[in-house]
Amino acid sequence: MENPLDAVWRIPAPAKLNLFLHITGVREDGYHDLQTIFQLLDFSDEVVLQRRHDGKINRTHGLEGIKPQDDLIIKAANALRHHTGTQRGADIGVVKRLPVGGGIGGGSSDAASTLMGLNQLWECDLNDRELQDIGRTLGADVPVFINGKNAWAEGIGDLLTDISLPEKWYLLIHPDVHISTANLFSSDELTRDKPLLKIRDFPDADTSNVFEEVARKQYPEVDKVFRWLGDFAKPKLTGTGSCIFAALDTQELASKLQTQVPKQWNSFVVKSVSESPVLKTVQNISTV
Protein backbone atom coordinates (compact mmCIF):
# COMPACT_ATOMS: atom_id res chain seq x y z
CA MET A 1 0.00 0.00 0.00
CA GLU A 2 1.36 3.41 -0.99
CA ASN A 3 2.48 5.64 1.88
CA PRO A 4 0.38 8.84 1.97
CA LEU A 5 3.55 10.79 2.71
CA ASP A 6 4.73 9.92 -0.81
CA ALA A 7 1.73 11.65 -2.37
CA VAL A 8 1.84 15.13 -3.95
CA TRP A 9 1.08 17.75 -1.30
CA ARG A 10 -0.03 21.29 -2.10
CA ILE A 11 0.75 23.77 0.63
CA PRO A 12 -0.46 27.38 0.63
CA ALA A 13 2.10 30.15 1.09
CA PRO A 14 0.10 33.20 2.21
CA ALA A 15 0.87 36.87 1.72
CA LYS A 16 1.31 39.41 4.50
CA LEU A 17 0.94 43.12 4.94
CA ASN A 18 3.01 45.38 7.15
CA LEU A 19 0.37 47.54 8.83
CA PHE A 20 3.18 49.90 9.78
CA LEU A 21 6.96 49.73 9.56
CA HIS A 22 9.41 51.74 11.65
CA ILE A 23 13.17 51.71 11.98
CA THR A 24 14.14 52.39 15.59
CA GLY A 25 17.92 52.19 15.27
CA VAL A 26 20.92 50.77 13.47
CA ARG A 27 22.99 47.97 15.00
CA GLU A 28 26.76 47.74 15.09
CA ASP A 29 26.57 44.92 12.54
CA GLY A 30 24.77 47.24 10.11
CA TYR A 31 21.34 45.63 10.47
CA HIS A 32 18.36 47.82 11.32
CA ASP A 33 16.15 47.40 14.36
CA LEU A 34 12.52 47.41 13.25
CA GLN A 35 9.02 47.50 14.62
CA THR A 36 6.10 46.31 12.53
CA ILE A 37 2.82 44.42 12.56
CA PHE A 38 2.45 41.46 10.22
CA GLN A 39 -1.11 40.86 8.98
CA LEU A 40 -1.64 37.55 7.17
CA LEU A 41 -3.94 37.39 4.14
CA ASP A 42 -6.13 34.83 2.37
CA PHE A 43 -4.04 35.42 -0.79
CA SER A 44 -1.39 32.76 -1.43
CA ASP A 45 1.21 31.13 -3.59
CA GLU A 46 1.12 27.33 -3.61
CA VAL A 47 4.15 25.16 -2.87
CA VAL A 48 3.94 21.68 -4.41
CA LEU A 49 5.93 18.95 -2.63
CA GLN A 50 6.52 15.27 -3.21
CA ARG A 51 9.18 13.46 -1.25
CA ARG A 52 11.83 11.34 -2.93
CA HIS A 53 13.85 8.47 -1.51
CA ASP A 54 16.93 8.93 -3.68
CA GLY A 55 18.20 12.05 -1.87
CA LYS A 56 17.71 14.38 -4.85
CA ILE A 57 16.18 17.83 -4.40
CA ASN A 58 14.63 18.75 -7.73
CA ARG A 59 12.75 21.92 -8.66
CA THR A 60 9.85 20.97 -10.92
CA HIS A 61 8.65 24.48 -11.66
CA GLY A 62 9.28 27.96 -10.31
CA LEU A 63 10.08 31.52 -11.22
CA GLU A 64 11.42 32.06 -14.71
CA GLY A 65 14.89 33.53 -14.73
CA ILE A 66 15.74 32.25 -11.25
CA LYS A 67 18.30 29.45 -11.18
CA PRO A 68 17.28 26.52 -8.95
CA GLN A 69 20.23 27.05 -6.63
CA ASP A 70 19.14 30.68 -6.12
CA ASP A 71 15.49 29.82 -5.47
CA LEU A 72 14.42 30.16 -1.83
CA ILE A 73 12.36 26.97 -1.94
CA ILE A 74 15.49 24.99 -2.91
CA LYS A 75 17.59 26.87 -0.36
CA ALA A 76 14.99 26.04 2.29
CA ALA A 77 15.04 22.34 1.44
CA ASN A 78 18.83 22.23 1.49
CA ALA A 79 18.96 24.11 4.80
CA LEU A 80 16.53 21.66 6.41
CA ARG A 81 18.44 18.66 5.09
CA HIS A 82 21.77 20.11 6.28
CA HIS A 83 20.31 20.78 9.74
CA THR A 84 18.75 17.35 10.18
CA GLY A 85 21.05 15.11 8.17
CA THR A 86 18.12 13.40 6.47
CA GLN A 87 18.88 11.37 3.35
CA ARG A 88 15.48 11.99 1.78
CA GLY A 89 14.90 14.29 -1.16
CA ALA A 90 11.96 16.03 -2.79
CA ASP A 91 10.41 17.35 -5.97
CA ILE A 92 9.54 20.97 -5.24
CA GLY A 93 7.62 23.54 -7.26
CA VAL A 94 5.77 26.75 -6.63
CA VAL A 95 2.68 28.18 -8.32
CA LYS A 96 3.20 31.93 -8.16
CA ARG A 97 0.23 34.18 -7.56
CA LEU A 98 1.82 36.80 -5.31
CA PRO A 99 3.53 39.68 -7.15
CA VAL A 100 7.30 39.30 -7.08
CA GLY A 101 8.98 42.16 -5.23
CA GLY A 102 5.65 43.42 -3.96
CA GLY A 103 6.61 43.52 -0.29
CA ILE A 104 3.96 40.97 0.65
CA GLY A 105 6.33 38.17 1.56
CA GLY A 106 6.06 35.83 -1.42
CA GLY A 107 9.56 34.36 -1.40
CA SER A 108 9.76 34.20 2.39
CA SER A 109 6.35 32.57 2.61
CA ASP A 110 7.30 30.01 -0.06
CA ALA A 111 10.42 29.16 1.94
CA ALA A 112 8.44 28.82 5.18
CA SER A 113 5.86 26.52 3.60
CA THR A 114 8.67 24.41 2.13
CA LEU A 115 10.33 24.05 5.54
CA MET A 116 7.06 23.21 7.29
CA GLY A 117 5.93 20.77 4.65
CA LEU A 118 9.22 18.92 4.32
CA ASN A 119 9.59 18.77 8.09
CA GLN A 120 6.51 16.54 8.03
CA LEU A 121 7.19 14.63 4.81
CA TRP A 122 10.79 13.89 5.82
CA GLU A 123 9.62 13.07 9.38
CA CYS A 124 12.23 15.40 10.87
CA ASP A 125 10.08 16.26 13.92
CA LEU A 126 11.53 19.75 14.39
CA ASN A 127 9.46 22.15 16.48
CA ASP A 128 8.45 25.65 15.38
CA ARG A 129 11.37 27.31 17.18
CA GLU A 130 13.88 25.09 15.39
CA LEU A 131 12.20 25.74 12.04
CA GLN A 132 12.20 29.48 12.72
CA ASP A 133 15.92 29.39 13.48
CA ILE A 134 16.52 27.74 10.09
CA GLY A 135 14.11 30.16 8.42
CA ARG A 136 15.91 33.16 9.88
CA THR A 137 19.00 32.21 7.86
CA LEU A 138 16.91 32.46 4.68
CA GLY A 139 15.21 35.79 5.38
CA ALA A 140 13.99 37.95 8.26
CA ASP A 141 10.32 37.46 7.31
CA VAL A 142 10.43 33.66 7.17
CA PRO A 143 9.83 33.12 10.92
CA VAL A 144 6.49 34.95 10.91
CA PHE A 145 5.14 32.59 8.27
CA ILE A 146 6.32 29.58 10.27
CA ASN A 147 4.68 31.06 13.37
CA GLY A 148 1.46 31.28 11.35
CA LYS A 149 -0.21 34.04 13.38
CA ASN A 150 -0.57 37.77 13.04
CA ALA A 151 2.32 39.26 14.96
CA TRP A 152 3.92 42.31 16.45
CA ALA A 153 7.56 42.09 15.35
CA GLU A 154 10.76 43.67 16.59
CA GLY A 155 14.50 43.08 16.21
CA ILE A 156 15.16 42.62 12.49
CA GLY A 157 11.51 41.63 12.21
CA ASP A 158 12.01 38.17 13.71
CA LEU A 159 11.13 38.70 17.39
CA LEU A 160 7.43 37.90 17.34
CA THR A 161 4.50 38.44 19.69
CA ASP A 162 1.12 37.09 18.58
CA ILE A 163 -1.46 39.84 18.23
CA SER A 164 -5.22 39.82 17.67
CA LEU A 165 -6.35 42.01 14.77
CA PRO A 166 -9.83 42.88 13.49
CA GLU A 167 -11.03 41.33 10.26
CA LYS A 168 -10.51 43.64 7.28
CA TRP A 169 -10.84 43.68 3.52
CA TYR A 170 -8.05 45.25 1.51
CA LEU A 171 -7.55 46.52 -2.00
CA LEU A 172 -3.99 45.71 -3.01
CA ILE A 173 -2.41 47.42 -6.03
CA HIS A 174 0.86 46.39 -7.66
CA PRO A 175 2.15 48.82 -10.32
CA ASP A 176 4.55 46.20 -11.75
CA VAL A 177 7.58 48.13 -10.52
CA HIS A 178 10.60 46.40 -8.99
CA ILE A 179 11.86 48.29 -5.94
CA SER A 180 15.44 47.81 -4.81
CA THR A 181 15.34 47.16 -1.06
CA ALA A 182 19.05 48.02 -0.88
CA ASN A 183 18.40 51.44 -2.43
CA LEU A 184 15.67 52.19 0.09
CA PHE A 185 17.77 51.15 3.07
CA SER A 186 20.78 53.15 1.87
CA SER A 187 18.83 56.37 1.25
CA ASP A 188 20.02 59.40 3.22
CA GLU A 189 16.37 60.45 3.53
CA LEU A 190 15.32 57.33 5.43
CA THR A 191 14.19 57.89 9.02
CA ARG A 192 16.15 55.53 11.26
CA ASP A 193 15.29 56.75 14.77
CA LYS A 194 11.57 56.27 15.27
CA PRO A 195 10.64 56.09 18.98
CA LEU A 196 9.86 52.64 20.31
CA LEU A 197 6.17 51.80 20.46
CA LYS A 198 4.36 49.34 22.68
CA ILE A 199 1.65 46.99 21.44
CA ARG A 200 -0.95 48.90 23.44
CA ASP A 201 -0.09 52.04 21.42
CA PHE A 202 -1.50 50.46 18.24
CA PRO A 203 -3.50 51.62 16.31
CA ASP A 204 -3.60 55.12 17.77
CA ALA A 205 0.11 55.84 17.44
CA ASP A 206 2.10 56.68 14.31
CA THR A 207 1.43 53.79 11.93
CA SER A 208 3.44 54.99 8.96
CA ASN A 209 5.91 53.07 6.83
CA VAL A 210 9.26 54.86 6.94
CA PHE A 211 10.07 53.61 3.43
CA GLU A 212 7.00 55.20 1.84
CA GLU A 213 8.41 58.68 1.26
CA VAL A 214 11.67 57.33 -0.17
CA ALA A 215 9.86 54.84 -2.43
CA ARG A 216 7.54 57.53 -3.76
CA LYS A 217 10.46 59.78 -4.61
CA GLN A 218 12.56 57.06 -6.24
CA TYR A 219 9.71 55.34 -8.12
CA PRO A 220 7.24 57.72 -9.82
CA GLU A 221 4.77 54.92 -10.63
CA VAL A 222 4.47 54.09 -6.93
CA ASP A 223 3.71 57.74 -6.27
CA LYS A 224 1.01 57.66 -8.97
CA VAL A 225 -0.71 54.76 -7.19
CA PHE A 226 -0.63 56.65 -3.90
CA ARG A 227 -2.13 59.74 -5.49
CA TRP A 228 -4.89 57.77 -7.22
CA LEU A 229 -5.81 55.56 -4.27
CA GLY A 230 -5.62 58.51 -1.90
CA ASP A 231 -8.74 59.97 -3.50
CA PHE A 232 -10.78 57.01 -2.19
CA ALA A 233 -9.06 55.62 0.92
CA LYS A 234 -5.89 55.83 3.02
CA PRO A 235 -3.08 54.15 1.03
CA LYS A 236 -0.07 52.50 2.64
CA LEU A 237 3.11 50.84 1.40
CA THR A 238 3.76 47.32 2.64
CA GLY A 239 7.29 46.27 3.54
CA THR A 240 9.95 47.50 1.16
CA GLY A 241 8.13 46.34 -1.96
CA SER A 242 5.96 48.08 -4.49
CA CYS A 243 2.49 46.96 -3.36
CA ILE A 244 0.21 49.66 -2.01
CA PHE A 245 -2.87 48.75 0.00
CA ALA A 246 -5.90 50.33 1.60
CA ALA A 247 -8.31 48.90 4.16
CA LEU A 248 -12.00 48.87 3.25
CA ASP A 249 -14.97 48.09 5.48
CA THR A 250 -16.51 45.41 3.25
CA GLN A 251 -15.71 43.12 0.34
CA GLU A 252 -18.33 44.97 -1.70
CA LEU A 253 -16.58 48.30 -1.24
CA ALA A 254 -13.19 46.82 -2.04
CA SER A 255 -14.51 45.09 -5.17
CA LYS A 256 -16.30 48.22 -6.34
CA LEU A 257 -13.15 50.28 -5.98
CA GLN A 258 -11.15 47.61 -7.80
CA THR A 259 -13.29 48.12 -10.92
CA GLN A 260 -11.95 51.66 -11.08
CA VAL A 261 -8.26 50.81 -10.82
CA PRO A 262 -6.38 51.95 -13.95
CA LYS A 263 -5.73 49.01 -16.25
CA GLN A 264 -1.94 49.39 -16.24
CA TRP A 265 -1.84 48.28 -12.58
CA ASN A 266 -2.51 44.83 -11.16
CA SER A 267 -5.03 44.78 -8.34
CA PHE A 268 -6.39 42.23 -5.88
CA VAL A 269 -9.17 42.18 -3.29
CA VAL A 270 -7.91 40.26 -0.28
CA LYS A 271 -9.11 39.46 3.23
CA SER A 272 -7.21 39.32 6.48
CA VAL A 273 -6.91 36.01 8.33
CA SER A 274 -6.03 35.34 11.96
CA GLU A 275 -4.21 32.08 11.29
CA SER A 276 -2.16 30.88 8.35
CA PRO A 277 -3.81 28.13 6.25
CA VAL A 278 -0.42 26.40 6.27
CA LEU A 279 -0.98 25.28 9.87
CA LYS A 280 -4.04 23.22 8.96
CA THR A 281 -2.36 21.71 5.89
CA VAL A 282 0.71 20.69 7.88
CA GLN A 283 -1.51 19.23 10.57
CA ASN A 284 -3.23 17.15 7.89
CA ILE A 285 0.13 15.78 6.78
CA SER A 286 1.07 14.90 10.35
CA THR A 287 -2.08 12.83 10.83
CA VAL A 288 -1.87 10.62 7.71
ABEGO torsion letter per residue (X at the ends): XBBAAABBBBBBBBBBBBABBBBAEBBAAGBBBBBBBBBBBABBBBBBBBBBAAGBBBBABBBBGBBAAABAAAAAAAAAAAAAGBABBBBBBBBBABBBGAGAGAAAAAAAAAAAAAAAAAGAGBBAAAAAAAAAAAEAAAAAAAAGBBBBBBEAGABBBBBBBBBBBBBBBBAGBBBBAAAAAABAABBAABBBBBAAAOAABBABBAAAAAAAAABAAAAAAAAAAAAABBBBBBEABABBBBBBABAAAAAAAAAABBAABBBBBBBBBABBAAAAAAAAAAAX
